[in-house]
Every structure is written in structure tokens, then in C-alpha cells.
């Protein structure tokens, strides 16, 4: 499994533990490029999560999508191995 795959698996565990609904859109020719890895709904609130490993950074297209989600009133996070506590805190706040 790739390092980013491990981050995604840990995100799934945290989301399930909080009872959040999530979907992971596929980045194919038929989908929207740059959409966050996880589209999450918890207690009627929307959260987009981009998973990165190590020093991975978001692309320009990912940054554009993140900005559009936030402009529409949603929340976004970029999660890696070092900041899972941020995900936990945001999910607790959404409850």
C-alpha cells in the first residue's frame, strides 16, 4: 500500500468512528478533476478532505476546488500522517 493509501485508510477509520457519511469520487475522464478525495456529510454539514502523504501538497486544481467548497459554505481539510488530530477536532465540532 502506498503512503497516501495508508492516510486514506486512517481517514476512513476516523470517519466511520464518528458516524459520518462519505464518498470517494474517482478521478476519471468522466468525473470532475481536482475534487477532494473524500466528500463527507456529518450532521448536515459538508466537509471535503484531501489526503496527502509526507510533504505532498495540493495541486492548483485541488486548491481551486477547495476554495469553491469554502465559498459555498463547506469546510475543507488537507490531511496527512501528522495532522489526524485536526480531523478529529473538526468532526467533533461538526457534531
N, CA, C and O atoms as CSV, one atom per row, in Angstrom:
chain,resi,resn,atom,element,x,y,z
A,1,UNK,N,N,0.849,-1.187,0.000
A,1,UNK,CA,C,0.000,0.000,0.000
A,1,UNK,C,C,0.888,1.243,0.000
A,1,UNK,O,O,1.935,1.278,0.647
A,2,UNK,N,N,0.455,2.241,-0.726
A,2,UNK,CA,C,1.215,3.483,-0.802
A,2,UNK,C,C,1.070,4.280,0.494
A,2,UNK,O,O,0.129,4.059,1.257
A,3,UNK,N,N,1.994,5.200,0.745
A,3,UNK,CA,C,1.850,6.052,1.936
A,3,UNK,C,C,0.524,6.829,1.934
A,3,UNK,O,O,-0.107,6.971,2.981
A,4,UNK,N,N,0.101,7.329,0.770
A,4,UNK,CA,C,-1.174,8.051,0.708
A,4,UNK,C,C,-2.339,7.092,0.950
A,4,UNK,O,O,-3.344,7.476,1.549
A,5,UNK,N,N,-2.211,5.861,0.494
A,5,UNK,CA,C,-3.241,4.856,0.749
A,5,UNK,C,C,-3.417,4.599,2.238
A,5,UNK,O,O,-4.535,4.387,2.708
A,6,UNK,N,N,-2.316,4.617,2.978
A,6,UNK,CA,C,-2.385,4.441,4.432
A,6,UNK,C,C,-3.101,5.617,5.086
A,6,UNK,O,O,-3.886,5.431,6.016
A,7,UNK,N,N,-2.831,6.822,4.601
A,7,UNK,CA,C,-3.513,8.008,5.131
A,7,UNK,C,C,-5.009,7.888,4.862
A,7,UNK,O,O,-5.823,8.171,5.741
A,8,UNK,N,N,-5.377,7.470,3.654
A,8,UNK,CA,C,-6.792,7.318,3.306
A,8,UNK,C,C,-7.461,6.266,4.193
A,8,UNK,O,O,-8.585,6.472,4.650
A,9,UNK,N,N,-6.792,5.155,4.437
A,9,UNK,CA,C,-7.363,4.126,5.309
A,9,UNK,C,C,-7.609,4.661,6.714
A,9,UNK,O,O,-8.635,4.356,7.324
A,10,UNK,N,N,-6.682,5.450,7.228
A,10,UNK,CA,C,-6.853,6.037,8.562
A,10,UNK,C,C,-7.986,7.058,8.577
A,10,UNK,O,O,-8.730,7.147,9.554
A,11,UNK,N,N,-8.119,7.823,7.507
A,11,UNK,CA,C,-9.228,8.780,7.413
A,11,UNK,C,C,-10.552,8.025,7.442
A,11,UNK,O,O,-11.481,8.429,8.140
A,12,UNK,N,N,-10.644,6.933,6.689
A,12,UNK,CA,C,-11.874,6.128,6.678
A,12,UNK,C,C,-12.228,5.648,8.082
A,12,UNK,O,O,-13.391,5.703,8.481
A,13,UNK,N,N,-11.244,5.185,8.825
A,13,UNK,CA,C,-11.486,4.699,10.187
A,13,UNK,C,C,-12.033,5.808,11.078
A,13,UNK,O,O,-12.971,5.589,11.845
A,14,UNK,N,N,-11.448,6.994,10.975
A,14,UNK,CA,C,-11.894,8.123,11.791
A,14,UNK,C,C,-13.317,8.525,11.400
A,14,UNK,O,O,-14.149,8.778,12.272
A,15,UNK,N,N,-13.600,8.586,10.101
A,15,UNK,CA,C,-14.936,8.964,9.646
A,15,UNK,C,C,-15.981,7.959,10.124
A,15,UNK,O,O,-17.053,8.345,10.590
A,16,UNK,N,N,-15.669,6.683,10.008
A,16,UNK,CA,C,-16.598,5.645,10.463
A,16,UNK,C,C,-16.826,5.736,11.967
A,16,UNK,O,O,-17.953,5.570,12.433
A,17,UNK,N,N,-15.776,5.998,12.724
A,17,UNK,CA,C,-15.897,6.105,14.179
A,17,UNK,C,C,-16.817,7.255,14.584
A,17,UNK,O,O,-17.442,7.212,15.643
A,18,UNK,N,N,-16.896,8.279,13.741
A,18,UNK,CA,C,-17.743,9.440,14.036
A,18,UNK,C,C,-19.124,9.326,13.391
A,18,UNK,O,O,-19.955,10.222,13.538
A,19,UNK,N,N,-19.367,8.232,12.683
A,19,UNK,CA,C,-20.667,8.036,12.052
A,19,UNK,C,C,-20.924,8.942,10.866
A,19,UNK,O,O,-22.076,9.235,10.545
A,20,UNK,N,N,-19.865,9.389,10.211
A,20,UNK,CA,C,-20.000,10.299,9.078
A,20,UNK,C,C,-20.283,9.519,7.795
A,20,UNK,O,O,-19.764,8.419,7.601
A,21,UNK,N,N,-21.104,10.095,6.925
A,21,UNK,CA,C,-21.267,9.575,5.569
A,21,UNK,C,C,-20.094,10.104,4.755
A,21,UNK,O,O,-19.698,11.260,4.910
A,22,UNK,N,N,-19.538,9.261,3.888
A,22,UNK,CA,C,-18.507,9.752,2.988
A,22,UNK,C,C,-18.549,9.012,1.662
A,22,UNK,O,O,-19.000,7.869,1.579
A,23,UNK,N,N,-18.069,9.687,0.631
A,23,UNK,CA,C,-17.905,9.108,-0.691
A,23,UNK,C,C,-16.523,9.498,-1.179
A,23,UNK,O,O,-15.994,10.557,-0.842
A,24,UNK,N,N,-15.957,8.614,-1.981
A,24,UNK,CA,C,-14.632,8.870,-2.553
A,24,UNK,C,C,-14.767,8.887,-4.081
A,24,UNK,O,O,-14.730,7.834,-4.717
A,25,UNK,N,N,-14.922,10.078,-4.669
A,25,UNK,CA,C,-15.109,10.149,-6.121
A,25,UNK,C,C,-13.860,9.711,-6.873
A,25,UNK,O,O,-12.734,9.981,-6.455
A,26,UNK,N,N,-14.080,9.043,-7.967
A,26,UNK,CA,C,-12.970,8.581,-8.802
A,26,UNK,C,C,-12.546,9.693,-9.752
A,26,UNK,O,O,-13.389,10.331,-10.381
A,27,UNK,N,N,-11.265,9.921,-9.855
A,27,UNK,CA,C,-10.746,10.927,-10.772
A,27,UNK,C,C,-10.557,10.337,-12.161
A,27,UNK,O,O,-9.437,10.022,-12.562
A,28,UNK,N,N,-11.664,10.187,-12.896
A,28,UNK,CA,C,-11.608,9.611,-14.238
A,28,UNK,C,C,-11.959,10.665,-15.268
A,28,UNK,O,O,-12.239,11.813,-14.923
A,29,UNK,N,N,-11.943,10.281,-16.511
A,29,UNK,CA,C,-12.298,11.186,-17.595
A,29,UNK,C,C,-13.748,11.634,-17.538
A,29,UNK,O,O,-14.116,12.632,-18.159
A,30,UNK,N,N,-14.575,10.904,-16.798
A,30,UNK,CA,C,-15.990,11.245,-16.707
A,30,UNK,C,C,-16.319,12.055,-15.455
A,30,UNK,O,O,-17.432,12.564,-15.327
A,31,UNK,N,N,-15.374,12.181,-14.540
A,31,UNK,CA,C,-15.611,12.898,-13.285
A,31,UNK,C,C,-15.026,14.296,-13.324
A,31,UNK,O,O,-14.518,14.747,-14.351
A,32,UNK,N,N,-15.108,14.970,-12.195
A,32,UNK,CA,C,-14.527,16.302,-12.058
A,32,UNK,C,C,-13.127,16.175,-11.489
A,32,UNK,O,O,-12.948,15.633,-10.398
A,33,UNK,N,N,-12.145,16.660,-12.204
A,33,UNK,CA,C,-10.764,16.612,-11.731
A,33,UNK,C,C,-10.582,17.594,-10.583
A,33,UNK,O,O,-11.209,18.653,-10.557
A,34,UNK,N,N,-9.728,17.241,-9.642
A,34,UNK,CA,C,-9.391,18.133,-8.546
A,34,UNK,C,C,-10.332,18.078,-7.366
A,34,UNK,O,O,-10.140,18.800,-6.387
A,35,UNK,N,N,-11.361,17.223,-7.441
A,35,UNK,CA,C,-12.310,17.087,-6.327
A,35,UNK,C,C,-11.578,16.415,-5.173
A,35,UNK,O,O,-10.777,15.511,-5.409
A,36,UNK,N,N,-11.829,16.830,-3.927
A,36,UNK,CA,C,-11.159,16.203,-2.785
A,36,UNK,C,C,-11.376,14.682,-2.758
A,36,UNK,O,O,-12.351,14.172,-3.310
A,37,UNK,N,N,-10.463,13.982,-2.115
A,37,UNK,CA,C,-10.515,12.521,-2.037
A,37,UNK,C,C,-11.756,12.022,-1.308
A,37,UNK,O,O,-12.280,10.959,-1.639
A,38,UNK,N,N,-12.228,12.772,-0.327
A,38,UNK,CA,C,-13.402,12.395,0.463
A,38,UNK,C,C,-14.410,13.534,0.440
A,38,UNK,O,O,-14.066,14.692,0.677
A,39,UNK,N,N,-15.657,13.188,0.153
A,39,UNK,CA,C,-16.775,14.115,0.283
A,39,UNK,C,C,-17.584,13.608,1.463
A,39,UNK,O,O,-18.122,12.501,1.423
A,40,UNK,N,N,-17.671,14.412,2.514
A,40,UNK,CA,C,-18.194,13.966,3.802
A,40,UNK,C,C,-19.413,14.804,4.197
A,40,UNK,O,O,-19.457,16.013,3.970
A,41,UNK,N,N,-20.401,14.127,4.795
A,41,UNK,CA,C,-21.532,14.822,5.394
A,41,UNK,C,C,-21.700,14.304,6.817
A,41,UNK,O,O,-21.769,13.096,7.044
A,42,UNK,N,N,-21.763,15.216,7.759
A,42,UNK,CA,C,-21.966,14.870,9.161
A,42,UNK,C,C,-22.872,15.925,9.779
A,42,UNK,O,O,-22.548,17.113,9.786
A,43,UNK,N,N,-24.004,15.479,10.296
A,43,UNK,CA,C,-24.976,16.389,10.911
A,43,UNK,C,C,-25.360,17.547,10.000
A,43,UNK,O,O,-25.509,18.682,10.453
A,44,UNK,N,N,-25.518,17.252,8.718
A,44,UNK,CA,C,-25.958,18.257,7.756
A,44,UNK,C,C,-24.877,19.209,7.283
A,44,UNK,O,O,-25.165,20.147,6.539
A,45,UNK,N,N,-23.652,18.989,7.695
A,45,UNK,CA,C,-22.545,19.846,7.263
A,45,UNK,C,C,-21.678,19.112,6.261
A,45,UNK,O,O,-21.520,17.893,6.337
A,46,UNK,N,N,-21.115,19.861,5.319
A,46,UNK,CA,C,-20.282,19.304,4.254
A,46,UNK,C,C,-18.806,19.538,4.553
A,46,UNK,O,O,-18.402,20.621,4.977
A,47,UNK,N,N,-18.013,18.495,4.321
A,47,UNK,CA,C,-16.563,18.568,4.518
A,47,UNK,C,C,-15.879,17.861,3.361
A,47,UNK,O,O,-16.190,16.707,3.068
A,48,UNK,N,N,-14.967,18.531,2.711
A,48,UNK,CA,C,-14.120,17.931,1.687
A,48,UNK,C,C,-12.746,17.676,2.277
A,48,UNK,O,O,-12.148,18.568,2.879
A,49,UNK,N,N,-12.238,16.447,2.104
A,49,UNK,CA,C,-10.923,16.101,2.656
A,49,UNK,C,C,-10.008,15.641,1.536
A,49,UNK,O,O,-10.331,14.723,0.782
A,50,UNK,N,N,-8.872,16.292,1.442
A,50,UNK,CA,C,-7.818,15.873,0.512
A,50,UNK,C,C,-6.746,15.160,1.324
A,50,UNK,O,O,-6.226,15.711,2.294
A,51,UNK,N,N,-6.417,13.936,0.927
A,51,UNK,CA,C,-5.394,13.148,1.620
A,51,UNK,C,C,-4.050,13.331,0.924
A,51,UNK,O,O,-3.956,13.272,-0.302
A,52,UNK,N,N,-3.032,13.548,1.712
A,52,UNK,CA,C,-1.664,13.668,1.196
A,52,UNK,C,C,-0.735,12.879,2.090
A,52,UNK,O,O,-1.015,12.679,3.272
A,53,UNK,N,N,0.360,12.437,1.531
A,53,UNK,CA,C,1.375,11.730,2.310
A,53,UNK,C,C,2.646,12.568,2.341
A,53,UNK,O,O,2.974,13.272,1.386
A,54,UNK,N,N,3.346,12.473,3.456
A,54,UNK,CA,C,4.622,13.176,3.578
A,54,UNK,C,C,4.477,14.662,3.359
A,54,UNK,O,O,3.634,15.315,3.973
A,55,UNK,N,N,5.300,15.190,2.482
A,55,UNK,CA,C,5.279,16.625,2.200
A,55,UNK,C,C,4.443,16.934,0.961
A,55,UNK,O,O,4.592,17.997,0.358
A,56,UNK,N,N,3.560,16.000,0.581
A,56,UNK,CA,C,2.700,16.214,-0.578
A,56,UNK,C,C,1.870,17.471,-0.427
A,56,UNK,O,O,1.394,17.785,0.665
A,57,UNK,N,N,1.698,18.180,-1.508
A,57,UNK,CA,C,0.933,19.426,-1.483
A,57,UNK,C,C,-0.194,19.356,-2.506
A,57,UNK,O,O,-0.160,18.547,-3.433
A,58,UNK,N,N,-1.180,20.203,-2.325
A,58,UNK,CA,C,-2.304,20.230,-3.248
A,58,UNK,C,C,-1.903,20.875,-4.570
A,58,UNK,O,O,-1.051,21.761,-4.623
A,59,UNK,N,N,-2.544,20.401,-5.632
A,59,UNK,CA,C,-2.309,20.963,-6.959
A,59,UNK,C,C,-3.120,22.246,-7.102
A,59,UNK,O,O,-3.962,22.559,-6.260
A,60,UNK,N,N,-2.857,22.980,-8.173
A,60,UNK,CA,C,-3.613,24.209,-8.432
A,60,UNK,C,C,-5.102,23.898,-8.594
A,60,UNK,O,O,-5.943,24.654,-8.108
A,61,UNK,N,N,-5.434,22.809,-9.260
A,61,UNK,CA,C,-6.831,22.440,-9.461
A,61,UNK,C,C,-7.484,22.023,-8.143
A,61,UNK,O,O,-8.649,22.343,-7.903
A,62,UNK,N,N,-6.752,21.319,-7.294
A,62,UNK,CA,C,-7.279,20.970,-5.969
A,62,UNK,C,C,-7.510,22.224,-5.135
A,62,UNK,O,O,-8.526,22.332,-4.448
A,63,UNK,N,N,-6.587,23.162,-5.188
A,63,UNK,CA,C,-6.749,24.429,-4.460
A,63,UNK,C,C,-7.982,25.179,-4.942
A,63,UNK,O,O,-8.700,25.776,-4.140
A,64,UNK,N,N,-8.232,25.150,-6.258
A,64,UNK,CA,C,-9.412,25.809,-6.825
A,64,UNK,C,C,-10.681,25.169,-6.282
A,64,UNK,O,O,-11.607,25.875,-5.883
A,65,UNK,N,N,-10.735,23.845,-6.262
A,65,UNK,CA,C,-11.916,23.149,-5.746
A,65,UNK,C,C,-12.111,23.409,-4.257
A,65,UNK,O,O,-13.240,23.605,-3.805
A,66,UNK,N,N,-11.037,23.412,-3.502
A,66,UNK,CA,C,-11.111,23.701,-2.070
A,66,UNK,C,C,-11.680,25.103,-1.848
A,66,UNK,O,O,-12.536,25.298,-0.985
A,67,UNK,N,N,-11.208,26.069,-2.620
A,67,UNK,CA,C,-11.708,27.450,-2.493
A,67,UNK,C,C,-13.194,27.525,-2.841
A,67,UNK,O,O,-13.943,28.250,-2.187
A,68,UNK,N,N,-13.625,26.788,-3.857
A,68,UNK,CA,C,-15.034,26.804,-4.250
A,68,UNK,C,C,-15.918,26.170,-3.173
A,68,UNK,O,O,-17.017,26.659,-2.913
A,69,UNK,N,N,-15.455,25.099,-2.552
A,69,UNK,CA,C,-16.206,24.467,-1.466
A,69,UNK,C,C,-16.354,25.442,-0.306
A,69,UNK,O,O,-17.445,25.596,0.244
A,70,UNK,N,N,-15.269,26.096,0.065
A,70,UNK,CA,C,-15.323,27.049,1.170
A,70,UNK,C,C,-16.206,28.247,0.834
A,70,UNK,O,O,-16.914,28.751,1.705
A,71,UNK,N,N,-16.174,28.709,-0.414
A,71,UNK,CA,C,-17.018,29.829,-0.824
A,71,UNK,C,C,-18.502,29.459,-0.767
A,71,UNK,O,O,-19.357,30.323,-0.577
A,72,UNK,N,N,-18.795,28.176,-0.934
A,72,UNK,CA,C,-20.180,27.705,-0.875
A,72,UNK,C,C,-20.622,27.388,0.557
A,72,UNK,O,O,-21.753,26.952,0.770
A,73,UNK,N,N,-19.741,27.601,1.538
A,73,UNK,CA,C,-20.094,27.389,2.931
A,73,UNK,C,C,-19.670,26.050,3.495
A,73,UNK,O,O,-19.984,25.739,4.643
A,74,UNK,N,N,-18.958,25.247,2.708
A,74,UNK,CA,C,-18.461,23.963,3.204
A,74,UNK,C,C,-17.121,24.114,3.899
A,74,UNK,O,O,-16.501,25.177,3.877
A,75,UNK,N,N,-16.700,23.042,4.505
A,75,UNK,CA,C,-15.388,23.009,5.169
A,75,UNK,C,C,-14.458,22.135,4.336
A,75,UNK,O,O,-14.907,21.269,3.585
A,76,UNK,N,N,-13.159,22.375,4.479
A,76,UNK,CA,C,-12.167,21.542,3.800
A,76,UNK,C,C,-10.976,21.302,4.715
A,76,UNK,O,O,-10.652,22.114,5.581
A,77,UNK,N,N,-10.339,20.164,4.493
A,77,UNK,CA,C,-9.108,19.830,5.205
A,77,UNK,C,C,-8.149,19.145,4.251
A,77,UNK,O,O,-8.566,18.441,3.332
A,78,UNK,N,N,-6.869,19.356,4.473
A,78,UNK,CA,C,-5.826,18.567,3.832
A,78,UNK,C,C,-5.177,17.780,4.964
A,78,UNK,O,O,-4.570,18.355,5.868
A,79,UNK,N,N,-5.314,16.454,4.903
A,79,UNK,CA,C,-4.874,15.595,5.993
A,79,UNK,C,C,-3.700,14.733,5.547
A,79,UNK,O,O,-3.715,14.143,4.467
A,80,UNK,N,N,-2.674,14.674,6.412
A,80,UNK,CA,C,-1.547,13.765,6.196
A,80,UNK,C,C,-1.286,13.003,7.493
A,80,UNK,O,O,-2.069,13.082,8.440
A,81,UNK,N,N,-0.185,12.271,7.525
A,81,UNK,CA,C,0.133,11.432,8.691
A,81,UNK,C,C,0.287,12.240,9.978
A,81,UNK,O,O,0.119,11.703,11.073
A,82,UNK,N,N,0.597,13.496,9.851
A,82,UNK,CA,C,0.959,14.304,11.014
A,82,UNK,C,C,-0.171,15.146,11.596
A,82,UNK,O,O,0.021,15.792,12.626
A,83,UNK,N,N,-1.352,15.156,10.958
A,83,UNK,CA,C,-2.379,16.062,11.479
A,83,UNK,C,C,-3.764,15.417,11.618
A,83,UNK,O,O,-4.784,16.074,11.406
A,84,UNK,N,N,-3.790,14.133,11.975
A,84,UNK,CA,C,-5.076,13.471,12.185
A,84,UNK,C,C,-5.865,14.096,13.335
A,84,UNK,O,O,-7.094,14.025,13.345
A,85,UNK,N,N,-5.181,14.703,14.297
A,85,UNK,CA,C,-5.891,15.345,15.406
A,85,UNK,C,C,-6.763,16.488,14.899
A,85,UNK,O,O,-7.793,16.793,15.500
A,86,UNK,N,N,-6.361,17.122,13.801
A,86,UNK,CA,C,-7.168,18.191,13.203
A,86,UNK,C,C,-8.476,17.611,12.668
A,86,UNK,O,O,-9.538,18.204,12.858
A,87,UNK,N,N,-8.408,16.472,12.010
A,87,UNK,CA,C,-9.611,15.819,11.506
A,87,UNK,C,C,-10.544,15.468,12.662
A,87,UNK,O,O,-11.747,15.723,12.593
A,88,UNK,N,N,-9.995,14.890,13.713
A,88,UNK,CA,C,-10.797,14.537,14.902
A,88,UNK,C,C,-11.484,15.782,15.465
A,88,UNK,O,O,-12.671,15.744,15.792
A,89,UNK,N,N,-10.749,16.873,15.578
A,89,UNK,CA,C,-11.291,18.095,16.171
A,89,UNK,C,C,-12.413,18.681,15.298
A,89,UNK,O,O,-13.437,19.116,15.825
A,90,UNK,N,N,-12.232,18.694,14.003
A,90,UNK,CA,C,-13.257,19.231,13.101
A,90,UNK,C,C,-14.518,18.378,13.157
A,90,UNK,O,O,-15.627,18.912,13.198
A,91,UNK,N,N,-14.359,17.052,13.159
A,91,UNK,CA,C,-15.526,16.180,13.238
A,91,UNK,C,C,-16.258,16.352,14.556
A,91,UNK,O,O,-17.489,16.345,14.577
A,92,UNK,N,N,-15.542,16.503,15.643
A,92,UNK,CA,C,-16.176,16.745,16.946
A,92,UNK,C,C,-16.962,18.058,16.908
A,92,UNK,O,O,-18.069,18.145,17.439
A,93,UNK,N,N,-16.377,19.072,16.277
A,93,UNK,CA,C,-17.033,20.371,16.154
A,93,UNK,C,C,-18.296,20.287,15.308
A,93,UNK,O,O,-19.258,21.014,15.559
A,94,UNK,N,N,-18.305,19.407,14.305
A,94,UNK,CA,C,-19.456,19.249,13.436
A,94,UNK,C,C,-20.617,18.532,14.149
A,94,UNK,O,O,-21.768,18.625,13.723
A,95,UNK,N,N,-20.300,17.825,15.226
A,95,UNK,CA,C,-21.353,17.135,15.988
A,95,UNK,C,C,-22.080,18.143,16.829
A,95,UNK,O,O,-23.008,17.787,17.555
